[in-house]
């Protein structure tokens, strides 16, 4: 997921085993006052696209 986000211009760190429990991977982002509403809208859209592309729950 983090690689797909980065490829679309969104930097998000992936945390996975052994940092978090097996099967409990996480994505970490940081938002600052310097981000515009447009930046946040883009990030939400990119997260949605990457999530759909990975098709996590349809396997």
PyMOL Python script that loads the backbone (N, CA, C, O; Angstrom):
from pymol import cmd

cmd.read_pdbstr("""\
ATOM      1  N   UNK A   1       0.839  -1.185   0.000  1.00  0.00           N
ATOM      2  CA  UNK A   1       0.000   0.000   0.000  1.00  0.00           C
ATOM      3  C   UNK A   1       0.880   1.243   0.000  1.00  0.00           C
ATOM      4  O   UNK A   1       0.656   2.166  -0.783  1.00  0.00           O
ATOM      5  N   UNK A   2       1.887   1.269   0.882  1.00  0.00           N
ATOM      6  CA  UNK A   2       2.722   2.470   0.956  1.00  0.00           C
ATOM      7  C   UNK A   2       3.469   2.718  -0.357  1.00  0.00           C
ATOM      8  O   UNK A   2       3.679   3.870  -0.736  1.00  0.00           O
ATOM      9  N   UNK A   3       3.868   1.659  -1.049  1.00  0.00           N
ATOM     10  CA  UNK A   3       4.544   1.829  -2.337  1.00  0.00           C
ATOM     11  C   UNK A   3       3.592   2.385  -3.390  1.00  0.00           C
ATOM     12  O   UNK A   3       3.985   3.230  -4.195  1.00  0.00           O
ATOM     13  N   UNK A   4       2.356   1.924  -3.392  1.00  0.00           N
ATOM     14  CA  UNK A   4       1.365   2.447  -4.338  1.00  0.00           C
ATOM     15  C   UNK A   4       1.081   3.917  -4.050  1.00  0.00           C
ATOM     16  O   UNK A   4       0.946   4.714  -4.979  1.00  0.00           O
ATOM     17  N   UNK A   5       0.989   4.284  -2.775  1.00  0.00           N
ATOM     18  CA  UNK A   5       0.761   5.679  -2.411  1.00  0.00           C
ATOM     19  C   UNK A   5       1.938   6.541  -2.854  1.00  0.00           C
ATOM     20  O   UNK A   5       1.746   7.601  -3.449  1.00  0.00           O
ATOM     21  N   UNK A   6       3.147   6.089  -2.567  1.00  0.00           N
ATOM     22  CA  UNK A   6       4.337   6.860  -2.934  1.00  0.00           C
ATOM     23  C   UNK A   6       4.417   7.055  -4.444  1.00  0.00           C
ATOM     24  O   UNK A   6       4.797   8.127  -4.917  1.00  0.00           O
ATOM     25  N   UNK A   7       4.064   6.031  -5.190  1.00  0.00           N
ATOM     26  CA  UNK A   7       4.055   6.140  -6.650  1.00  0.00           C
ATOM     27  C   UNK A   7       3.075   7.177  -7.162  1.00  0.00           C
ATOM     28  O   UNK A   7       3.185   7.638  -8.298  1.00  0.00           O
ATOM     29  N   UNK A   8       2.115   7.542  -6.323  1.00  0.00           N
ATOM     30  CA  UNK A   8       1.119   8.556  -6.680  1.00  0.00           C
ATOM     31  C   UNK A   8       1.360   9.879  -5.950  1.00  0.00           C
ATOM     32  O   UNK A   8       0.504  10.764  -5.960  1.00  0.00           O
ATOM     33  N   UNK A   9       2.522  10.007  -5.323  1.00  0.00           N
ATOM     34  CA  UNK A   9       2.893  11.280  -4.710  1.00  0.00           C
ATOM     35  C   UNK A   9       2.491  11.465  -3.258  1.00  0.00           C
ATOM     36  O   UNK A   9       2.560  12.579  -2.739  1.00  0.00           O
ATOM     37  N   UNK A  10       2.070  10.387  -2.587  1.00  0.00           N
ATOM     38  CA  UNK A  10       1.679  10.474  -1.179  1.00  0.00           C
ATOM     39  C   UNK A  10       2.682   9.663  -0.366  1.00  0.00           C
ATOM     40  O   UNK A  10       2.817   8.457  -0.570  1.00  0.00           O
ATOM     41  N   UNK A  11       3.387  10.323   0.560  1.00  0.00           N
ATOM     42  CA  UNK A  11       4.367   9.644   1.401  1.00  0.00           C
ATOM     43  C   UNK A  11       3.668   9.144   2.654  1.00  0.00           C
ATOM     44  O   UNK A  11       3.165   9.937   3.451  1.00  0.00           O
ATOM     45  N   UNK A  12       3.638   7.833   2.826  1.00  0.00           N
ATOM     46  CA  UNK A  12       3.021   7.208   3.990  1.00  0.00           C
ATOM     47  C   UNK A  12       3.869   5.995   4.364  1.00  0.00           C
ATOM     48  O   UNK A  12       4.239   5.194   3.505  1.00  0.00           O
ATOM     49  N   UNK A  13       4.164   5.874   5.629  1.00  0.00           N
ATOM     50  CA  UNK A  13       5.018   4.797   6.114  1.00  0.00           C
ATOM     51  C   UNK A  13       4.181   3.567   6.432  1.00  0.00           C
ATOM     52  O   UNK A  13       3.146   3.667   7.090  1.00  0.00           O
ATOM     53  N   UNK A  14       4.628   2.412   5.966  1.00  0.00           N
ATOM     54  CA  UNK A  14       3.978   1.156   6.310  1.00  0.00           C
ATOM     55  C   UNK A  14       4.658   0.525   7.512  1.00  0.00           C
ATOM     56  O   UNK A  14       5.886   0.451   7.557  1.00  0.00           O
ATOM     57  N   UNK A  15       3.887   0.072   8.478  1.00  0.00           N
ATOM     58  CA  UNK A  15       4.410  -0.643   9.639  1.00  0.00           C
ATOM     59  C   UNK A  15       3.836  -2.052   9.612  1.00  0.00           C
ATOM     60  O   UNK A  15       2.625  -2.234   9.484  1.00  0.00           O
ATOM     61  N   UNK A  16       4.695  -3.029   9.733  1.00  0.00           N
ATOM     62  CA  UNK A  16       4.259  -4.417   9.659  1.00  0.00           C
ATOM     63  C   UNK A  16       5.106  -5.255  10.597  1.00  0.00           C
ATOM     64  O   UNK A  16       6.047  -4.750  11.210  1.00  0.00           O
ATOM     65  N   UNK A  17       4.778  -6.522  10.712  1.00  0.00           N
ATOM     66  CA  UNK A  17       5.474  -7.441  11.600  1.00  0.00           C
ATOM     67  C   UNK A  17       6.975  -7.379  11.360  1.00  0.00           C
ATOM     68  O   UNK A  17       7.389  -7.426  10.201  1.00  0.00           O
ATOM     69  N   UNK A  18       7.807  -7.279  12.379  1.00  0.00           N
ATOM     70  CA  UNK A  18       7.564  -7.445  13.797  1.00  0.00           C
ATOM     71  C   UNK A  18       7.270  -6.145  14.562  1.00  0.00           C
ATOM     72  O   UNK A  18       7.164  -6.172  15.789  1.00  0.00           O
ATOM     73  N   UNK A  19       7.139  -5.026  13.874  1.00  0.00           N
ATOM     74  CA  UNK A  19       6.855  -3.762  14.557  1.00  0.00           C
ATOM     75  C   UNK A  19       5.453  -3.770  15.153  1.00  0.00           C
ATOM     76  O   UNK A  19       5.239  -3.259  16.252  1.00  0.00           O
ATOM     77  N   UNK A  20       4.505  -4.344  14.434  1.00  0.00           N
ATOM     78  CA  UNK A  20       3.137  -4.535  14.933  1.00  0.00           C
ATOM     79  C   UNK A  20       2.818  -6.030  14.851  1.00  0.00           C
ATOM     80  O   UNK A  20       3.532  -6.783  14.189  1.00  0.00           O
ATOM     81  N   UNK A  21       1.766  -6.449  15.511  1.00  0.00           N
ATOM     82  CA  UNK A  21       1.404  -7.872  15.528  1.00  0.00           C
ATOM     83  C   UNK A  21       1.178  -8.407  14.109  1.00  0.00           C
ATOM     84  O   UNK A  21       0.746  -7.681  13.214  1.00  0.00           O
ATOM     85  N   UNK A  22       1.480  -9.687  13.933  1.00  0.00           N
ATOM     86  CA  UNK A  22       1.263 -10.352  12.642  1.00  0.00           C
ATOM     87  C   UNK A  22      -0.175 -10.121  12.168  1.00  0.00           C
ATOM     88  O   UNK A  22      -1.122 -10.323  12.928  1.00  0.00           O
ATOM     89  N   UNK A  23      -0.332  -9.700  10.920  1.00  0.00           N
ATOM     90  CA  UNK A  23      -1.651  -9.465  10.352  1.00  0.00           C
ATOM     91  C   UNK A  23      -2.287  -8.143  10.747  1.00  0.00           C
ATOM     92  O   UNK A  23      -3.455  -7.908  10.437  1.00  0.00           O
ATOM     93  N   UNK A  24      -1.545  -7.275  11.423  1.00  0.00           N
ATOM     94  CA  UNK A  24      -2.090  -5.987  11.889  1.00  0.00           C
ATOM     95  C   UNK A  24      -1.309  -4.806  11.314  1.00  0.00           C
ATOM     96  O   UNK A  24      -1.090  -3.813  12.008  1.00  0.00           O
ATOM     97  N   UNK A  25      -0.888  -4.906  10.055  1.00  0.00           N
ATOM     98  CA  UNK A  25      -0.105  -3.848   9.404  1.00  0.00           C
ATOM     99  C   UNK A  25      -0.849  -2.518   9.469  1.00  0.00           C
ATOM    100  O   UNK A  25      -2.079  -2.480   9.494  1.00  0.00           O
ATOM    101  N   UNK A  26      -0.092  -1.439   9.496  1.00  0.00           N
ATOM    102  CA  UNK A  26      -0.647  -0.091   9.606  1.00  0.00           C
ATOM    103  C   UNK A  26       0.032   0.835   8.597  1.00  0.00           C
ATOM    104  O   UNK A  26       1.150   0.582   8.148  1.00  0.00           O
ATOM    105  N   UNK A  27      -0.667   1.904   8.258  1.00  0.00           N
ATOM    106  CA  UNK A  27      -0.107   2.981   7.443  1.00  0.00           C
ATOM    107  C   UNK A  27      -0.109   4.227   8.316  1.00  0.00           C
ATOM    108  O   UNK A  27      -1.121   4.539   8.944  1.00  0.00           O
ATOM    109  N   UNK A  28       1.006   4.941   8.364  1.00  0.00           N
ATOM    110  CA  UNK A  28       1.087   6.157   9.161  1.00  0.00           C
ATOM    111  C   UNK A  28       1.274   7.360   8.243  1.00  0.00           C
ATOM    112  O   UNK A  28       2.119   7.358   7.348  1.00  0.00           O
ATOM    113  N   UNK A  29       0.480   8.365   8.485  1.00  0.00           N
ATOM    114  CA  UNK A  29       0.595   9.633   7.759  1.00  0.00           C
ATOM    115  C   UNK A  29       0.694  10.762   8.771  1.00  0.00           C
ATOM    116  O   UNK A  29       0.380  10.581   9.947  1.00  0.00           O
ATOM    117  N   UNK A  30       1.124  11.907   8.317  1.00  0.00           N
ATOM    118  CA  UNK A  30       1.131  13.106   9.149  1.00  0.00           C
ATOM    119  C   UNK A  30       0.540  14.244   8.343  1.00  0.00           C
ATOM    120  O   UNK A  30       0.878  14.451   7.177  1.00  0.00           O
ATOM    121  N   UNK A  31      -0.341  14.967   8.984  1.00  0.00           N
ATOM    122  CA  UNK A  31      -0.992  16.120   8.369  1.00  0.00           C
ATOM    123  C   UNK A  31      -0.518  17.359   9.107  1.00  0.00           C
ATOM    124  O   UNK A  31      -0.399  17.349  10.333  1.00  0.00           O
ATOM    125  N   UNK A  32      -0.247  18.426   8.365  1.00  0.00           N
ATOM    126  CA  UNK A  32       0.169  19.672   9.001  1.00  0.00           C
ATOM    127  C   UNK A  32      -0.698  20.827   8.520  1.00  0.00           C
ATOM    128  O   UNK A  32      -1.445  20.702   7.550  1.00  0.00           O
ATOM    129  N   UNK A  33      -0.584  21.940   9.208  1.00  0.00           N
ATOM    130  CA  UNK A  33      -1.334  23.136   8.836  1.00  0.00           C
ATOM    131  C   UNK A  33      -0.917  23.643   7.452  1.00  0.00           C
ATOM    132  O   UNK A  33      -1.642  24.421   6.832  1.00  0.00           O
ATOM    133  N   UNK A  34       0.237  23.210   6.973  1.00  0.00           N
ATOM    134  CA  UNK A  34       0.706  23.637   5.652  1.00  0.00           C
ATOM    135  C   UNK A  34      -0.038  22.926   4.518  1.00  0.00           C
ATOM    136  O   UNK A  34       0.008  23.376   3.374  1.00  0.00           O
ATOM    137  N   UNK A  35      -0.718  21.827   4.824  1.00  0.00           N
ATOM    138  CA  UNK A  35      -1.488  21.130   3.801  1.00  0.00           C
ATOM    139  C   UNK A  35      -2.793  21.877   3.541  1.00  0.00           C
ATOM    140  O   UNK A  35      -3.482  22.308   4.466  1.00  0.00           O
ATOM    141  N   UNK A  36      -3.104  22.015   2.271  1.00  0.00           N
ATOM    142  CA  UNK A  36      -4.354  22.675   1.887  1.00  0.00           C
ATOM    143  C   UNK A  36      -5.479  21.645   1.838  1.00  0.00           C
ATOM    144  O   UNK A  36      -5.233  20.441   1.898  1.00  0.00           O
ATOM    145  N   UNK A  37      -6.697  22.122   1.731  1.00  0.00           N
ATOM    146  CA  UNK A  37      -7.835  21.218   1.567  1.00  0.00           C
ATOM    147  C   UNK A  37      -7.643  20.395   0.297  1.00  0.00           C
ATOM    148  O   UNK A  37      -7.981  19.212   0.267  1.00  0.00           O
ATOM    149  N   UNK A  38      -7.105  21.013  -0.747  1.00  0.00           N
ATOM    150  CA  UNK A  38      -6.831  20.294  -1.990  1.00  0.00           C
ATOM    151  C   UNK A  38      -5.828  19.165  -1.779  1.00  0.00           C
ATOM    152  O   UNK A  38      -5.982  18.080  -2.341  1.00  0.00           O
ATOM    153  N   UNK A  39      -4.800  19.419  -0.969  1.00  0.00           N
ATOM    154  CA  UNK A  39      -3.826  18.370  -0.647  1.00  0.00           C
ATOM    155  C   UNK A  39      -4.516  17.193   0.030  1.00  0.00           C
ATOM    156  O   UNK A  39      -4.275  16.036  -0.314  1.00  0.00           O
ATOM    157  N   UNK A  40      -5.372  17.500   0.993  1.00  0.00           N
ATOM    158  CA  UNK A  40      -6.063  16.446   1.739  1.00  0.00           C
ATOM    159  C   UNK A  40      -7.052  15.698   0.847  1.00  0.00           C
ATOM    160  O   UNK A  40      -7.178  14.478   0.943  1.00  0.00           O
ATOM    161  N   UNK A  41      -7.750  16.426  -0.016  1.00  0.00           N
ATOM    162  CA  UNK A  41      -8.678  15.782  -0.950  1.00  0.00           C
ATOM    163  C   UNK A  41      -7.927  14.832  -1.876  1.00  0.00           C
ATOM    164  O   UNK A  41      -8.398  13.730  -2.157  1.00  0.00           O
ATOM    165  N   UNK A  42      -6.746  15.264  -2.354  1.00  0.00           N
ATOM    166  CA  UNK A  42      -5.931  14.409  -3.219  1.00  0.00           C
ATOM    167  C   UNK A  42      -5.491  13.158  -2.463  1.00  0.00           C
ATOM    168  O   UNK A  42      -5.561  12.050  -2.996  1.00  0.00           O
ATOM    169  N   UNK A  43      -5.041  13.333  -1.230  1.00  0.00           N
ATOM    170  CA  UNK A  43      -4.581  12.191  -0.434  1.00  0.00           C
ATOM    171  C   UNK A  43      -5.718  11.185  -0.237  1.00  0.00           C
ATOM    172  O   UNK A  43      -5.507   9.980  -0.371  1.00  0.00           O
ATOM    173  N   UNK A  44      -6.899  11.664   0.075  1.00  0.00           N
ATOM    174  CA  UNK A  44      -8.052  10.774   0.269  1.00  0.00           C
ATOM    175  C   UNK A  44      -8.357  10.015  -1.015  1.00  0.00           C
ATOM    176  O   UNK A  44      -8.608   8.810  -0.984  1.00  0.00           O
ATOM    177  N   UNK A  45      -8.337  10.712  -2.134  1.00  0.00           N
ATOM    178  CA  UNK A  45      -8.608  10.067  -3.419  1.00  0.00           C
ATOM    179  C   UNK A  45      -7.550   9.014  -3.737  1.00  0.00           C
ATOM    180  O   UNK A  45      -7.878   7.929  -4.216  1.00  0.00           O
ATOM    181  N   UNK A  46      -6.292   9.327  -3.475  1.00  0.00           N
ATOM    182  CA  UNK A  46      -5.204   8.391  -3.763  1.00  0.00           C
ATOM    183  C   UNK A  46      -5.297   7.164  -2.846  1.00  0.00           C
ATOM    184  O   UNK A  46      -5.091   6.038  -3.300  1.00  0.00           O
ATOM    185  N   UNK A  47      -5.603   7.373  -1.567  1.00  0.00           N
ATOM    186  CA  UNK A  47      -5.794   6.241  -0.663  1.00  0.00           C
ATOM    187  C   UNK A  47      -6.903   5.338  -1.184  1.00  0.00           C
ATOM    188  O   UNK A  47      -6.759   4.116  -1.196  1.00  0.00           O
ATOM    189  N   UNK A  48      -7.998   5.933  -1.610  1.00  0.00           N
ATOM    190  CA  UNK A  48      -9.138   5.168  -2.110  1.00  0.00           C
ATOM    191  C   UNK A  48      -8.758   4.368  -3.353  1.00  0.00           C
ATOM    192  O   UNK A  48      -9.097   3.189  -3.457  1.00  0.00           O
ATOM    193  N   UNK A  49      -8.061   4.997  -4.294  1.00  0.00           N
ATOM    194  CA  UNK A  49      -7.636   4.309  -5.516  1.00  0.00           C
ATOM    195  C   UNK A  49      -6.720   3.133  -5.203  1.00  0.00           C
ATOM    196  O   UNK A  49      -6.912   2.033  -5.722  1.00  0.00           O
ATOM    197  N   UNK A  50      -5.726   3.368  -4.354  1.00  0.00           N
ATOM    198  CA  UNK A  50      -4.761   2.320  -4.021  1.00  0.00           C
ATOM    199  C   UNK A  50      -5.446   1.173  -3.294  1.00  0.00           C
ATOM    200  O   UNK A  50      -5.157   0.006  -3.557  1.00  0.00           O
ATOM    201  N   UNK A  51      -6.348   1.500  -2.388  1.00  0.00           N
ATOM    202  CA  UNK A  51      -7.086   0.474  -1.642  1.00  0.00           C
ATOM    203  C   UNK A  51      -7.902  -0.404  -2.589  1.00  0.00           C
ATOM    204  O   UNK A  51      -7.878  -1.630  -2.483  1.00  0.00           O
ATOM    205  N   UNK A  52      -8.617   0.223  -3.504  1.00  0.00           N
ATOM    206  CA  UNK A  52      -9.427  -0.524  -4.474  1.00  0.00           C
ATOM    207  C   UNK A  52      -8.538  -1.379  -5.371  1.00  0.00           C
ATOM    208  O   UNK A  52      -8.883  -2.516  -5.692  1.00  0.00           O
ATOM    209  N   UNK A  53      -7.404  -0.835  -5.769  1.00  0.00           N
ATOM    210  CA  UNK A  53      -6.489  -1.561  -6.643  1.00  0.00           C
ATOM    211  C   UNK A  53      -5.938  -2.812  -5.945  1.00  0.00           C
ATOM    212  O   UNK A  53      -5.755  -3.852  -6.577  1.00  0.00           O
ATOM    213  N   UNK A  54      -5.679  -2.702  -4.662  1.00  0.00           N
ATOM    214  CA  UNK A  54      -5.151  -3.839  -3.916  1.00  0.00           C
ATOM    215  C   UNK A  54      -6.207  -4.883  -3.623  1.00  0.00           C
ATOM    216  O   UNK A  54      -5.882  -6.047  -3.389  1.00  0.00           O
ATOM    217  N   UNK A  55      -7.481  -4.477  -3.634  1.00  0.00           N
ATOM    218  CA  UNK A  55      -8.596  -5.411  -3.523  1.00  0.00           C
ATOM    219  C   UNK A  55      -8.458  -6.331  -2.305  1.00  0.00           C
ATOM    220  O   UNK A  55      -8.601  -7.548  -2.422  1.00  0.00           O
ATOM    221  N   UNK A  56      -8.182  -5.745  -1.141  1.00  0.00           N
ATOM    222  CA  UNK A  56      -7.908  -6.501   0.084  1.00  0.00           C
ATOM    223  C   UNK A  56      -9.003  -7.487   0.470  1.00  0.00           C
ATOM    224  O   UNK A  56      -8.691  -8.610   0.864  1.00  0.00           O
ATOM    225  N   UNK A  57     -10.245  -7.117   0.373  1.00  0.00           N
ATOM    226  CA  UNK A  57     -11.317  -7.938   0.935  1.00  0.00           C
ATOM    227  C   UNK A  57     -12.036  -8.806  -0.079  1.00  0.00           C
ATOM    228  O   UNK A  57     -13.047  -9.425   0.251  1.00  0.00           O
ATOM    229  N   UNK A  58     -11.543  -8.866  -1.291  1.00  0.00           N
ATOM    230  CA  UNK A  58     -12.206  -9.685  -2.316  1.00  0.00           C
ATOM    231  C   UNK A  58     -11.327 -10.851  -2.738  1.00  0.00           C
ATOM    232  O   UNK A  58     -11.360 -11.264  -3.897  1.00  0.00           O
ATOM    233  N   UNK A  59     -10.544 -11.385  -1.812  1.00  0.00           N
ATOM    234  CA  UNK A  59      -9.670 -12.511  -2.153  1.00  0.00           C
ATOM    235  C   UNK A  59     -10.209 -13.806  -1.614  1.00  0.00           C
ATOM    236  O   UNK A  59      -9.599 -14.858  -1.808  1.00  0.00           O
TER     237      UNK A  59
END
""", "prot")
cmd.dss("prot")
cmd.show_as("cartoon", "prot")
cmd.util.cbc("prot")
cmd.orient("prot")
